[in-house]
Amino acid sequence: MGRLLSWIIVAPLVLGLILFAASNRADVVLRLWPFDYELTTPVSLVGVGGLFFGFLWGAVTVWISGGAARGRARREAHRAEGAEKEVLRLKTDVEMLEEKLRAADAKAKAAAALPAPGADASASSSSRHIL
């Protein structure tokens, strides 16, 4: 849809520019005021040159005015990269701590499953007295 809209806008502009250039073939003399210089050129070249100069002037103006936004975007992208690295580091730390916790839980369960060293001797001595 965007490409079609672009053609709908650009095609009449190009056609108008071609018709303007074909219709205005008369020569005009351009004098540059502070200099003693004259340039004889077709009217169409002056018109198209003026449009081109205006396009370039607008592009440069927009580029300069967008400089602050581009700088801010670069800084924010750099901050986002740093935050992503920090998230990955913290995830690694969490995984390592969870592994240590699982190992400690397994060790505690294994220690709870073994009989206490003093409990075994007292049980055997009390069984001797009963007999």
N, C-alpha and C positions, 0 to 999 in steps of 0.2 A: 504494500500500500504506500509506503514511504517513497519508494522508487518511482511509482506512477505519479505521485504528487510532485515530486521533484521534476519530472519531465514536463508535467503540465505547467509548471512555473517557468522552467528554464527555456523550453522551446519557443514560446512567444517572445521572450526577451532576446534570444539569439536572432530570431527572425526579424525583430524590430531593429536590432543593431545592424544586420545585413542590409535591410531596406534603407536605413539612415545613411550608411556608408555609400550605397549605390546612388542615392538621390543627391547627395551633397559632394559633388566632385569639383566644385569651384575652388580656386586657390585663394588663400588668405595670407596676409603678411603679418607675422608676429614680430613685434619689437620688444625686446627685453629692456626695460626702462634704465636701470643704472648703467647698462652697457650699450655700446654703439653696435648692436648686432641685430640683424634682421633674418627671419626664417620664413620662407615661402613654402606653405604646405596646404594640402586639401583640408577643407572645413571638416570633413568626416574624421580625419586623423586628429584634429584638435578636439572634437567632441568625444571620440573614443579614448583618446589620451587622457582627457579630463575625467572620464568615468573610471579609467584604470587607476589614475592617481588618487581619486577619491576612495576607490576600493582599498588600495594599499594603505592610505592614511587611516581609514577605519579599522583595518586589520591590525595595524601597529598600535592604534589607540586601545583597542580591545585587549591586545596582548599585554600592553603595559598595565592597564587597569586590572587585569587578572593576575598580576604577579604576586600580590599578597595572598590571594586564594591558593595559587599553586604552591607557594612556600608553606602555607598552613597545611595543605594536603600532604606535602612531603614530610613535614614534621609529624603529623598524625600517623602517616604510614610507618615512619620509623618507630614511633611509640607503640604502634600495634604489633610490629615485628618483635620488639622487646617484650611486650606482654605475652605474646605467643610463646616465646622462648621460656619465659618465666613459668607459664602454665605447664609446659612440657617438663621443666625441671621439677616443679612441685608434684606433678603426677608421678614422676619417677621416684621422688622421695616418699610419697604416700604408698606406692607399691612396695618399696623396700621396707617401710615401717610395718605394713600389713603382713609381709612375709616374716619379719621378726616376731610379730605378735602371734602368728600361727605357730611358729617354732616354739615360742614360750608357752603357748597353750598346750601344745603336744607334749612338751617336757613336763608341764604341771600335771597333765592327765596321767602320764607314765609314772610320775612320782607318787601320785595318789593311788595307783593300782598296786604298787609294791607294798608289802606289809612293813610296818615300822620295825626297826631293828630291836628295840626293847620289848615289843609286844610278843615276839616269838619266844623269847627266853622265859618270860613270866608265865606264858601259857603252858609250856612244857614242865615247869617246876610245880605248878598247881596240879597238874595231872598226876604227878608222882605221889603227891600226898593223898590223893583220893584212893589209890590202890592200896 
